[in-house]
Amino acid sequence: MSQILFYIIIGLLIADFIFERFLEYLNSTQWSDQLPAELKGIFDDEKYRQQQAYEKVNFRFSLISSTFSFILVLLMFLLAGFAWVNNLALYVTANPILVALVFFGILLFASDLLTTPFSVYDTFVIEEKFGFNKTTPKTFIFDKLKGYLIGAIIGGGLLSLIIYIYQLTTTSFWIYAWLIISLFSVFMVLFYSNLIVPLFNKQTPLPDGELKSAIKDFSDKVGFKLDNIYVIDGSKRSTKANAYFTGLGAKKRIVLYDTLINDLTVNELVAVLAHEIGHYKKHHVIWSLLLGVLQTGIVLFIFSLFVGSPELSAALGVKTPSFHIGLIAFGILYSPLSMITGLAMNILSRKNEYQADGFAAKYFDGKELASALKKLSIKNLSNLKPHPVYVYFHYSHPTLLQRLNALNKVKG
Protein backbone atom coordinates (compact mmCIF):
# COMPACT_ATOMS: atom_id res chain seq x y z
CA MET A 1 0.00 0.00 0.00
CA SER A 2 2.83 2.40 0.87
CA GLN A 3 4.37 1.79 -2.57
CA ILE A 4 1.07 2.65 -4.25
CA LEU A 5 0.82 5.87 -2.19
CA PHE A 6 4.38 6.73 -3.17
CA TYR A 7 3.60 6.40 -6.88
CA ILE A 8 0.39 8.42 -6.44
CA ILE A 9 2.39 11.20 -4.77
CA ILE A 10 4.97 11.22 -7.57
CA GLY A 11 2.19 11.17 -10.16
CA LEU A 12 0.43 14.12 -8.54
CA LEU A 13 3.66 16.14 -8.38
CA ILE A 14 4.40 15.55 -12.06
CA ALA A 15 0.80 16.16 -13.15
CA ASP A 16 0.65 19.44 -11.22
CA PHE A 17 3.93 20.65 -12.71
CA ILE A 18 2.89 19.80 -16.26
CA PHE A 19 -0.55 21.38 -15.81
CA GLU A 20 0.90 24.63 -14.45
CA ARG A 21 3.38 24.86 -17.31
CA PHE A 22 0.53 24.21 -19.77
CA LEU A 23 -1.45 27.10 -18.27
CA GLU A 24 1.55 29.38 -18.62
CA TYR A 25 2.00 28.24 -22.21
CA LEU A 26 -1.64 29.14 -22.93
CA ASN A 27 -0.95 32.60 -21.57
CA SER A 28 2.03 32.94 -23.89
CA THR A 29 -0.21 32.29 -26.92
CA GLN A 30 -1.86 35.66 -26.20
CA TRP A 31 1.33 37.59 -26.93
CA SER A 32 1.27 39.97 -29.86
CA ASP A 33 3.74 42.29 -31.55
CA GLN A 34 0.96 44.74 -32.39
CA LEU A 35 -1.22 46.58 -29.89
CA PRO A 36 -4.58 44.72 -29.88
CA ALA A 37 -7.58 46.86 -30.81
CA GLU A 38 -9.33 46.25 -27.47
CA LEU A 39 -6.33 47.67 -25.59
CA LYS A 40 -6.12 50.91 -27.53
CA GLY A 41 -6.94 53.79 -25.24
CA ILE A 42 -5.39 51.92 -22.30
CA PHE A 43 -1.85 51.15 -23.48
CA ASP A 44 0.00 53.19 -26.06
CA ASP A 45 2.40 51.38 -28.39
CA GLU A 46 5.47 51.99 -26.23
CA LYS A 47 3.83 50.90 -22.95
CA TYR A 48 2.42 47.84 -24.65
CA ARG A 49 5.88 46.84 -25.87
CA GLN A 50 7.19 47.23 -22.32
CA GLN A 51 4.32 45.15 -20.95
CA GLN A 52 4.92 42.37 -23.46
CA ALA A 53 8.64 42.38 -22.71
CA TYR A 54 7.88 42.21 -18.96
CA GLU A 55 5.47 39.35 -19.57
CA LYS A 56 7.98 37.37 -21.61
CA VAL A 57 10.81 37.85 -19.12
CA ASN A 58 8.59 36.69 -16.24
CA PHE A 59 7.39 33.71 -18.29
CA ARG A 60 10.96 32.51 -18.88
CA PHE A 61 11.93 33.20 -15.29
CA SER A 62 8.92 31.30 -13.95
CA LEU A 63 9.75 28.33 -16.17
CA ILE A 64 13.31 28.16 -14.82
CA SER A 65 12.48 28.78 -11.15
CA SER A 66 9.48 26.44 -11.07
CA THR A 67 11.44 23.68 -12.81
CA PHE A 68 14.23 24.04 -10.26
CA SER A 69 11.77 23.83 -7.35
CA PHE A 70 10.00 20.87 -8.95
CA ILE A 71 13.25 18.94 -9.38
CA LEU A 72 14.21 19.63 -5.75
CA VAL A 73 10.89 18.33 -4.42
CA LEU A 74 10.91 15.34 -6.75
CA LEU A 75 14.43 14.38 -5.66
CA MET A 76 13.41 14.66 -2.01
CA PHE A 77 10.78 11.97 -2.65
CA LEU A 78 12.79 9.78 -5.02
CA LEU A 79 15.92 9.79 -2.85
CA ALA A 80 14.10 9.47 0.51
CA GLY A 81 15.21 12.97 1.44
CA PHE A 82 12.39 13.47 3.93
CA ALA A 83 13.39 10.26 5.73
CA TRP A 84 16.99 11.51 5.89
CA VAL A 85 15.93 14.88 7.37
CA ASN A 86 13.67 13.03 9.80
CA ASN A 87 16.61 10.89 10.98
CA LEU A 88 18.69 14.03 11.34
CA ALA A 89 15.98 15.60 13.52
CA LEU A 90 15.73 12.41 15.59
CA TYR A 91 19.49 12.54 16.10
CA VAL A 92 19.07 16.03 17.63
CA THR A 93 16.15 15.14 19.93
CA ALA A 94 13.62 12.40 20.64
CA ASN A 95 10.85 14.76 21.74
CA PRO A 96 8.06 14.52 19.09
CA ILE A 97 7.33 18.25 19.15
CA LEU A 98 10.99 19.26 18.92
CA VAL A 99 11.59 16.67 16.19
CA ALA A 100 8.83 18.26 14.10
CA LEU A 101 10.23 21.76 14.71
CA VAL A 102 13.75 20.70 13.75
CA PHE A 103 12.41 18.76 10.73
CA PHE A 104 10.45 21.69 9.28
CA GLY A 105 13.14 24.16 10.32
CA ILE A 106 15.74 22.28 8.26
CA LEU A 107 13.42 21.91 5.27
CA LEU A 108 12.26 25.52 5.22
CA PHE A 109 15.71 26.99 5.78
CA ALA A 110 17.32 24.76 3.13
CA SER A 111 14.52 25.53 0.67
CA ASP A 112 14.82 29.27 1.25
CA LEU A 113 18.60 29.11 0.94
CA LEU A 114 18.38 27.32 -2.41
CA THR A 115 15.68 29.57 -3.85
CA THR A 116 17.02 32.91 -2.55
CA PRO A 117 19.17 33.43 -5.69
CA PHE A 118 15.94 33.38 -7.71
CA SER A 119 14.39 35.96 -5.37
CA VAL A 120 17.49 38.13 -5.69
CA TYR A 121 17.40 37.91 -9.49
CA ASP A 122 13.68 38.66 -9.60
CA THR A 123 14.00 41.70 -7.34
CA PHE A 124 17.31 43.20 -8.36
CA VAL A 125 17.43 42.27 -12.05
CA ILE A 126 13.92 41.84 -13.50
CA GLU A 127 12.03 44.34 -11.33
CA GLU A 128 14.99 46.73 -11.51
CA LYS A 129 15.14 46.51 -15.32
CA PHE A 130 11.50 47.54 -15.65
CA GLY A 131 11.73 50.35 -13.10
CA PHE A 132 9.76 48.73 -10.27
CA ASN A 133 12.38 47.85 -7.67
CA LYS A 134 13.10 50.18 -4.75
CA THR A 135 14.31 47.45 -2.37
CA THR A 136 17.84 47.88 -1.10
CA PRO A 137 20.06 44.88 -0.27
CA LYS A 138 19.78 45.86 3.39
CA THR A 139 15.97 45.85 3.27
CA PHE A 140 16.00 42.52 1.42
CA ILE A 141 18.22 40.89 4.04
CA PHE A 142 16.30 42.28 6.99
CA ASP A 143 13.00 41.17 5.43
CA LYS A 144 14.43 37.66 5.27
CA LEU A 145 15.56 37.70 8.89
CA LYS A 146 12.24 39.12 10.10
CA GLY A 147 10.42 36.47 8.07
CA TYR A 148 12.47 33.73 9.74
CA LEU A 149 11.72 35.15 13.19
CA ILE A 150 7.97 35.51 12.60
CA GLY A 151 7.79 32.04 11.04
CA ALA A 152 9.62 30.52 13.98
CA ILE A 153 7.47 32.23 16.60
CA ILE A 154 4.04 32.00 15.00
CA GLY A 155 4.44 28.91 12.80
CA GLY A 156 6.53 27.05 15.34
CA GLY A 157 4.19 27.98 18.18
CA LEU A 158 1.04 26.85 16.36
CA LEU A 159 2.66 23.62 15.17
CA SER A 160 3.90 22.80 18.67
CA LEU A 161 0.47 23.39 20.19
CA ILE A 162 -1.32 21.29 17.56
CA ILE A 163 1.13 18.37 17.93
CA TYR A 164 0.77 18.55 21.71
CA ILE A 165 -3.02 18.33 21.34
CA TYR A 166 -2.60 15.47 18.86
CA GLN A 167 -0.56 13.53 21.43
CA LEU A 168 -3.32 14.00 23.99
CA THR A 169 -6.36 13.32 21.79
CA THR A 170 -5.06 11.49 18.65
CA THR A 171 -7.77 11.36 15.94
CA SER A 172 -10.06 13.94 17.60
CA PHE A 173 -7.25 16.52 17.64
CA TRP A 174 -8.73 18.18 14.56
CA ILE A 175 -11.60 19.71 16.55
CA TYR A 176 -9.27 21.51 18.96
CA ALA A 177 -6.82 22.38 16.20
CA TRP A 178 -9.69 23.84 14.17
CA LEU A 179 -10.76 25.98 17.12
CA ILE A 180 -7.21 27.23 17.71
CA ILE A 181 -6.54 28.03 14.06
CA SER A 182 -9.93 29.72 13.69
CA LEU A 183 -9.32 31.95 16.71
CA PHE A 184 -5.86 32.73 15.39
CA SER A 185 -7.31 33.63 11.96
CA VAL A 186 -9.80 36.04 13.54
CA PHE A 187 -7.04 37.51 15.68
CA MET A 188 -4.84 38.10 12.62
CA VAL A 189 -7.70 39.74 10.70
CA LEU A 190 -8.16 42.13 13.62
CA PHE A 191 -4.54 42.84 14.49
CA TYR A 192 -2.35 41.94 11.47
CA SER A 193 -2.04 45.55 10.41
CA ASN A 194 -1.16 46.60 13.97
CA LEU A 195 1.30 43.83 14.84
CA ILE A 196 2.88 42.37 11.69
CA VAL A 197 2.87 45.15 9.09
CA PRO A 198 4.85 47.62 11.28
CA LEU A 199 7.72 45.11 11.36
CA PHE A 200 8.16 45.65 7.62
CA ASN A 201 6.56 48.98 6.76
CA LYS A 202 5.77 52.32 8.31
CA GLN A 203 2.07 53.19 8.51
CA THR A 204 1.00 56.76 9.19
CA PRO A 205 -2.51 58.22 9.51
CA LEU A 206 -3.67 59.98 6.36
CA PRO A 207 -3.05 63.70 7.01
CA ASP A 208 -5.85 66.27 6.92
CA GLY A 209 -6.48 67.71 3.51
CA GLU A 210 -8.55 67.40 0.35
CA LEU A 211 -8.20 63.62 0.10
CA LYS A 212 -9.13 62.90 3.70
CA SER A 213 -12.11 65.26 3.50
CA ALA A 214 -13.31 63.62 0.27
CA ILE A 215 -13.01 60.17 1.82
CA LYS A 216 -14.87 61.27 4.95
CA ASP A 217 -17.65 62.83 2.88
CA PHE A 218 -18.13 59.61 0.93
CA SER A 219 -17.98 57.44 4.06
CA ASP A 220 -20.66 59.57 5.71
CA LYS A 221 -22.79 59.39 2.56
CA VAL A 222 -22.87 55.57 2.56
CA GLY A 223 -23.11 55.24 6.34
CA PHE A 224 -19.66 53.75 6.81
CA LYS A 225 -17.84 54.73 9.99
CA LEU A 226 -14.18 54.97 9.08
CA ASP A 227 -11.73 56.46 11.57
CA ASN A 228 -8.63 54.53 10.52
CA ILE A 229 -7.16 55.55 7.15
CA TYR A 230 -3.44 54.90 6.86
CA VAL A 231 -0.71 55.47 4.31
CA ILE A 232 1.95 52.76 4.00
CA ASP A 233 5.43 53.36 2.59
CA GLY A 234 5.11 50.85 -0.24
CA SER A 235 7.66 52.89 -2.22
CA LYS A 236 10.26 51.47 0.17
CA ARG A 237 10.24 48.29 -1.91
CA SER A 238 8.47 48.92 -5.21
CA THR A 239 6.89 51.57 -7.42
CA LYS A 240 3.82 49.35 -7.84
CA ALA A 241 0.66 50.67 -6.20
CA ASN A 242 -2.08 49.07 -4.16
CA ALA A 243 -4.69 49.54 -1.43
CA TYR A 244 -6.33 47.08 0.93
CA PHE A 245 -8.99 46.76 3.59
CA THR A 246 -8.31 44.91 6.83
CA GLY A 247 -9.90 44.34 10.21
CA LEU A 248 -13.45 44.10 11.53
CA GLY A 249 -15.67 46.40 13.57
CA ALA A 250 -13.78 49.10 15.44
CA LYS A 251 -10.50 47.57 14.22
CA LYS A 252 -11.27 48.02 10.53
CA ARG A 253 -8.89 50.18 8.58
CA ILE A 254 -8.10 51.07 4.99
CA VAL A 255 -4.46 51.24 3.96
CA LEU A 256 -3.28 53.21 0.92
CA TYR A 257 0.15 52.76 -0.60
CA ASP A 258 2.01 56.05 -0.92
CA THR A 259 2.65 55.12 -4.55
CA LEU A 260 -1.12 54.95 -5.09
CA ILE A 261 -1.59 58.45 -3.70
CA ASN A 262 1.15 59.76 -5.97
CA ASP A 263 -0.35 58.17 -9.10
CA LEU A 264 -4.08 58.89 -8.78
CA THR A 265 -6.27 61.98 -8.52
CA VAL A 266 -8.40 62.61 -5.44
CA ASN A 267 -11.58 61.36 -7.14
CA GLU A 268 -9.81 58.24 -8.43
CA LEU A 269 -8.53 57.52 -4.93
CA VAL A 270 -12.01 57.93 -3.45
CA ALA A 271 -13.31 55.55 -6.13
CA VAL A 272 -10.70 52.97 -5.09
CA LEU A 273 -11.70 53.49 -1.46
CA ALA A 274 -15.35 53.13 -2.44
CA HIS A 275 -14.49 49.74 -3.93
CA GLU A 276 -12.82 48.66 -0.68
CA ILE A 277 -15.76 49.94 1.36
CA GLY A 278 -18.01 48.01 -1.00
CA HIS A 279 -16.33 44.79 0.11
CA TYR A 280 -17.22 45.60 3.70
CA LYS A 281 -20.78 46.75 3.00
CA LYS A 282 -21.40 43.58 0.97
CA HIS A 283 -20.04 41.48 3.89
CA HIS A 284 -17.28 39.98 1.71
CA VAL A 285 -14.71 40.24 4.50
CA ILE A 286 -16.71 38.25 7.03
CA TRP A 287 -17.84 35.68 4.45
CA SER A 288 -14.27 35.11 3.27
CA LEU A 289 -13.21 34.60 6.87
CA LEU A 290 -16.04 32.15 7.58
CA LEU A 291 -15.40 30.17 4.40
CA GLY A 292 -11.71 30.03 5.25
CA VAL A 293 -12.54 28.69 8.70
CA LEU A 294 -14.90 26.08 7.20
CA GLN A 295 -12.28 25.00 4.68
CA THR A 296 -9.69 24.65 7.43
CA GLY A 297 -12.05 22.43 9.42
CA ILE A 298 -12.66 20.14 6.45
CA VAL A 299 -8.93 19.81 5.74
CA LEU A 300 -8.13 19.06 9.38
CA PHE A 301 -10.90 16.46 9.60
CA ILE A 302 -9.68 14.63 6.51
CA PHE A 303 -6.08 14.87 7.75
CA SER A 304 -7.11 13.34 11.10
CA LEU A 305 -8.25 10.23 9.24
CA PHE A 306 -4.78 9.63 7.80
CA VAL A 307 -2.22 11.27 10.07
CA GLY A 308 -1.42 8.14 12.07
CA SER A 309 -1.34 5.82 9.05
CA PRO A 310 1.87 3.74 8.88
CA GLU A 311 1.41 3.51 5.09
CA LEU A 312 1.47 7.30 4.78
CA SER A 313 4.80 7.58 6.59
CA ALA A 314 6.19 4.49 4.84
CA ALA A 315 5.46 6.16 1.48
CA LEU A 316 8.16 8.69 2.43
CA GLY A 317 10.55 5.98 3.63
CA VAL A 318 9.85 6.43 7.36
CA LYS A 319 8.94 3.30 9.32
CA THR A 320 7.53 4.93 12.46
CA PRO A 321 4.43 7.10 11.86
CA SER A 322 4.74 10.72 12.93
CA PHE A 323 2.65 13.87 12.67
CA HIS A 324 5.14 15.86 10.58
CA ILE A 325 5.81 13.08 8.07
CA GLY A 326 2.08 12.43 7.71
CA LEU A 327 1.57 16.15 7.12
CA ILE A 328 4.05 16.19 4.21
CA ALA A 329 2.49 13.18 2.49
CA PHE A 330 -1.06 14.37 3.10
CA GLY A 331 -0.26 17.80 1.68
CA ILE A 332 0.54 16.24 -1.70
CA LEU A 333 -2.32 13.74 -1.68
CA TYR A 334 -4.82 16.47 -0.80
CA SER A 335 -3.67 18.72 -3.68
CA PRO A 336 -6.48 17.71 -6.13
CA LEU A 337 -9.13 18.67 -3.56
CA SER A 338 -7.14 21.79 -2.74
CA MET A 339 -7.25 22.80 -6.40
CA ILE A 340 -11.04 22.38 -6.46
CA THR A 341 -11.57 24.48 -3.33
CA GLY A 342 -9.13 27.04 -4.71
CA LEU A 343 -11.15 27.26 -7.91
CA ALA A 344 -14.34 27.78 -5.92
CA MET A 345 -12.73 30.51 -3.81
CA ASN A 346 -11.43 32.28 -6.94
CA ILE A 347 -14.87 32.18 -8.56
CA LEU A 348 -16.39 33.67 -5.41
CA SER A 349 -13.62 36.27 -5.18
CA ARG A 350 -14.15 37.40 -8.77
CA LYS A 351 -17.88 37.71 -8.09
CA ASN A 352 -17.11 39.81 -5.01
CA GLU A 353 -14.84 42.10 -7.04
CA TYR A 354 -17.66 42.78 -9.50
CA GLN A 355 -19.99 43.59 -6.61
CA ALA A 356 -17.47 45.94 -5.00
CA ASP A 357 -16.91 47.67 -8.35
CA GLY A 358 -20.68 47.98 -8.73
CA PHE A 359 -20.96 49.53 -5.28
CA ALA A 360 -18.29 52.12 -6.13
CA ALA A 361 -19.98 52.93 -9.45
CA LYS A 362 -23.45 53.23 -7.92
CA TYR A 363 -22.56 55.31 -4.89
CA PHE A 364 -19.58 57.28 -6.22
CA ASP A 365 -18.39 57.27 -9.84
CA GLY A 366 -17.78 54.32 -12.14
CA LYS A 367 -15.78 56.44 -14.60
CA GLU A 368 -13.34 57.50 -11.89
CA LEU A 369 -12.88 53.88 -10.80
CA ALA A 370 -12.35 52.81 -14.42
CA SER A 371 -9.76 55.55 -14.84
CA ALA A 372 -7.97 54.44 -11.65
CA LEU A 373 -7.94 50.79 -12.75
CA LYS A 374 -6.50 51.75 -16.13
CA LYS A 375 -3.75 53.85 -14.55
CA LEU A 376 -2.81 51.07 -12.14
CA SER A 377 -2.70 48.50 -14.96
CA ILE A 378 -0.43 50.73 -17.02
CA LYS A 379 1.76 51.56 -14.03
CA ASN A 380 2.15 47.89 -13.04
CA LEU A 381 2.50 46.63 -16.65
CA SER A 382 -0.36 44.23 -15.96
CA ASN A 383 -1.28 41.53 -18.43
CA LEU A 384 -4.56 42.78 -19.90
CA LYS A 385 -5.10 39.78 -22.18
CA PRO A 386 -4.44 36.65 -20.11
CA HIS A 387 -5.81 33.41 -21.49
CA PRO A 388 -9.35 32.71 -20.18
CA VAL A 389 -8.35 29.25 -18.91
CA TYR A 390 -5.43 30.75 -16.95
CA VAL A 391 -7.79 33.36 -15.51
CA TYR A 392 -10.25 30.65 -14.46
CA PHE A 393 -7.62 28.73 -12.50
CA HIS A 394 -5.48 31.52 -11.07
CA TYR A 395 -7.16 34.93 -11.02
CA SER A 396 -8.88 36.09 -7.83
CA HIS A 397 -9.89 39.29 -9.69
CA PRO A 398 -11.57 39.67 -13.07
CA THR A 399 -9.34 41.02 -15.83
CA LEU A 400 -9.28 44.76 -16.42
CA LEU A 401 -11.33 44.48 -19.62
CA GLN A 402 -13.96 42.41 -17.83
CA ARG A 403 -14.18 44.95 -15.02
CA LEU A 404 -14.43 47.86 -17.45
CA ASN A 405 -17.22 46.15 -19.37
CA ALA A 406 -19.10 45.46 -16.15
CA LEU A 407 -18.66 49.05 -14.95
CA ASN A 408 -20.12 50.37 -18.20
CA LYS A 409 -23.34 48.47 -17.43
CA VAL A 410 -23.77 49.88 -13.92
CA LYS A 411 -26.19 52.77 -13.55
CA GLY A 412 -24.97 55.23 -10.97
N, C-alpha and C positions, 0 to 999 in steps of 0.2 A: 504493500500500500504506500509506504514512504517513497518508493521508487516512482510510482505513478504520480504522486504529489509533486515530486521533484521535476518530472517532465512537464507537468501542467504549469508549474511556476516558470520554467524556462520558456515554454510555449507562449505564456502570457507576456513575458518580458519582450520576446522577439516580436510578437503580434502588435504590442503597443508601440514599439519603436517604429516598425514598418508603417503602421497606420498614421502616426504623427508625421513621419516624413512625407507620406502621401498627401496629407492635408496641406503641408507646406508647399509641396509641388503644385497642388491645385492653385494655391495663392499665386505662385510664380507665373501661372498661365495667364494671369490678368495684367501682366506687365505690358507696357506699350511705349513706343518711342515718341508717339504723338499724343498731345493732350486730348483725352477723350472729350467728346462734345458735352457730356453731362457734368464735367468738372470745370468747364469754362465759366468764369465768373467767380470761381473759388480759388483755383490755382492759376497763376499765369505760367507761361512756358518755362521760365527759368526756375520757379519754385517747384513746378512739376518734375523737371529734370532732377532737381535736388532730392525730391521725395522718392523718385524711382531709384536713384543711386543709393539712398539711405536704405530703402527696402531690399535692394539686391545685396548690399554689404551685410545687413542683418540676417538675410536668408543664408548666405554662405557661412557666416559665423555660427549661426544656430545649428547648421548641419555638422560642422566640425565639433562644436562643444557638446552637442547632444550625443554624437557618435562616441566621443571620448567617455562621457558619463555612462553610456549604455555598455560599452566594453568593460569598464571598471566593475559595474554591477554584475554583469554576466560572468566575469572571471571570479568574482567573489562566490558565486553559486557553483560554478563548474569546478573550482579548485578548493572548495570547502573553506573559503576564507572566513565565513561567519563562525564556523566551528573553531578555527584557529584563534580568532579574536576572543571567542568565549573561553577557550583554554587559558589564554593570556590573562583574562579577567579573573578566572578562577585561581590562577597562580598568585594574583595580588591579594585576593580575599575570598573567603568561603561564604560570607554573608550574602544572601540572595539579593537584597536591595543594593548593596554596594557593588556586587557583580554586575547588575544591570546598569548602574551608573557608569562604571568603568567601561563596560562593553559599548554603550552608546557614546560615551565620551571619546573613546578611541575612534570609533567609526565616523562620528561627526567631525572631529578634528582632522583626521586623515583625509576625509572627503573635501573639507574646506581647503585644506592645504594644497591638494591636487588641483582643485578647480579655481583657486585664487588667481593664477595667471590669466585665466579666461576673463575673470571679473576685471582685472587690471587692464587687459587689452580692450574690453568693451568700454570701460569708463574713460581711460586716458588715450585711446587711439580712435575708436569709432565715434564715441560721443564728442570727443574733442574735435575731430575732423569736421563734423557737421555743426559745430558751434554750440553744442548743448552743455558740455561739461564745465562745471565750476568747482568740482571737488579737488581739493589739494591732497597730495600724498599723506599729509598729516591727518586730515579729516578721514581719509580712507582707512588708515591704520587704526585710528581711534574708534571709528565705527565698528571695525572688526572686533576690537577688544571689548567694547561695550556689548556687542552682540553675544560674544562668548559669555560674558558675565551674566547678562539677562537670561540667556538660555540655561546656564548652569543653575541659577537661583530658581527661576520659574519652572522651566522644563524639568530640571532635576528634582525640585520639590514636589511637583505634581506626580511625577513618575514614582518617586519614593513612597508617597502616600497611597497611591493606587496599588502598588505591589504589596505594601503592608496590609491593606484591606483584603487583597487577594489571598494572602497567607492566612488570614483569619476566617474568611468566608468562602473561599474557593469559587465555585461556579456562580454564586449569588453576588459576587463582588461588583458586577456590572451595575447593580441598582445604586450602590453607594458611590461608585465611580461616576455614574451619570449625574448624581446629585452634586458631587463636588465640582465636576467640570462645568455643569450648568451654572452653579453659583459663581464660579470663576469667570465664566463668559459674561454674565451680567455685570460683575464687578469691573471687568475690563471695558465693557461698553460705557460704563459710568465714569471710570477714572483713567482710561488709557491716555487721554489727552493731557491729564494733569500729572500722571506719574511717569509714563514711558516717553512720550514725545519730547519733554524738556531735556531728556538725556542726550538727544540728538539735535534738536532744533530749538531756537528761541521763539517763543510765542509772546506777542505783545497785544494788548487791547487795541482795537481799531480806534485811532484818535478822532476827536470831534472834527466835524467838517461836513462838506457836501455829501460825501459818500455815506457816512454814518447817519446823517439826517434822512437821506433818501431811503436807506434800509429800514430805519425806524418807522418812517411814514408807511412804507409798504407792509411791514410787520403789523402795525396797528390796524391797517386796512383789512387784513385777512384774519385778524384776531389771533396773532401768534406772538406770545410773549418771548422776546429774545433779548436777554441782557448780556449774553456772552458772545461777542464777535471778536475774533482774534486774527492777527496777521502773523504768518509763519515765515521764517527766512528761508524759503525754498531755494532762493538764488545762491545759497551757500553751497549747493551741490549741482544744480542744473538750471538752465534757462527755461525749462519746460514749466508750464503753469497748470494749476489745479485748484480745487476747492473741495471741501468735504464737510459733512455733517456728522457729529458724534454726540453720544450721551442721550440721556432720557430725563424727562421731567425738569427739575431745577438745574440738573447737571448738563443739559443740552447746550451745545455750542456749535457755531459755524466758524470754520477756519479757512481763511483766504491766503493763498500763497502770495508773497510780495510780487512775484513775477506776473501773477494774474492782474493785480492792481495796476501794474505798470503798463500792461498790454491792452486793457479794456477801458471803455468809457464808463462813466457813472451808471448810465442806464443799462449798459450791457452787464455790468457787475451786479446790479439789482436783479436783472433777469436771471443770472446764474444763481443768485441767492434765492430767488423765487422758486427755481427748480429744486434746490435743496430743501426749502421749506415745504414744497409740494410732497417730497418723500415723507416728511413728518406728518403732514396733514392727512395723507393717504394711508398712514399707519404702516408704511413699508419697513421702517426701522424695527418696530416691535415684531412684525410678522417674520422678518428675516431672522431675528433673534430666536423666536419660537421654533421656526423650521430648523434652524441650526441645532437647537437643543434636541428636537425630536430625532433628527438625523444621527446625532451623537448617541442617543439612547439605542437606536436600532443597531448601529455599528457595534456598540459595546455588548449588546445582548448576543449578537451573532458571534462575536469574538469569544464570549464566555463559553460558548458551546464547543470551541476548538482549542482554547488556550492550553489546556492540560494534556492534549493529545500527544502520545509518544510518536505517532507517525508524522505529526507536523514538525516536531524537532528533528526527527530522524531524516526528514527530507533535506535538512540543512547540514546533515552529518553529525548531529549532536545526539548522543544516546539518552541522556537524562533530560526529560522535559523541563522547560523553564519559561517563565513569563516573557522575558525579552526575546528569546529565540522564537517562541510562538507568535509574538507580535510581528517580527520580521516576515515570517512565512505567511501569516494571515494578511498582512498589508498587500502582498502581491496577489494572493488568491482572491481578495475582495475587490481588486481593481475593476473588474467588469461591472459590478454593482455600483462602485464608486463613480464610474463613467456615466452610468444611467442617472444617478442622483445629481451629478454635476450638470448633466444636460437639462434636467428638470429645473434646477436652480437658475441656470442661465436663461432659460425660457421665461421664468418668472421675473428675473431681474430685468430682462429687456422690456417686458410688459410694464414693469414699474417705472422704467425710464420714460416710456411713452406717456404714462400717466403724470409723472412729475413735469415733463415738458408741457403737457396739456394744461396743467395747473398754472404754470408760469405764463403761458400764452393767454389763458382766460382771465387771470387776475392781474397781470402786468402788461407784457408786450411780447408777442411771439416773434415779431421782426427783430427786436433787440436780442432775444435769446438766439435766434438764427444767426445773427451777425456775430455774436460772441462765439458760438460753436464753430463758425467758419474761421474766425481769427485764430482760435485755439488749434484747429486742425492744421492750418497753414504754419503756425508757429512751431508745432510739434512734428511737422512733416508726417502727419498721420496717413495711413493707407486708406484712401477713400473708396477704393474698389476691391475690397477683399473678396475672395470667392465665397459664394453663399454657403457652401458646405462647411468651409472653415469658420464662417461666422456662426453657424448653427452649433458647432461643437465647442467653440472657444470664446465667443464674444458675450460678455455680460451686459454690454450696451448695444443698441442698434447702431448701424453705420450712420455716418453723417447724412448721407443722401436719404436714408430712410427716415431719419429724424426731421430733416427739412421738409420732406413730403408730408409727414404727419402734421407738422406745425402749420403748414399751409391750409390744412383742412379744419383747423381749430378756429372757432369763432370767438373772438375776445369780447 
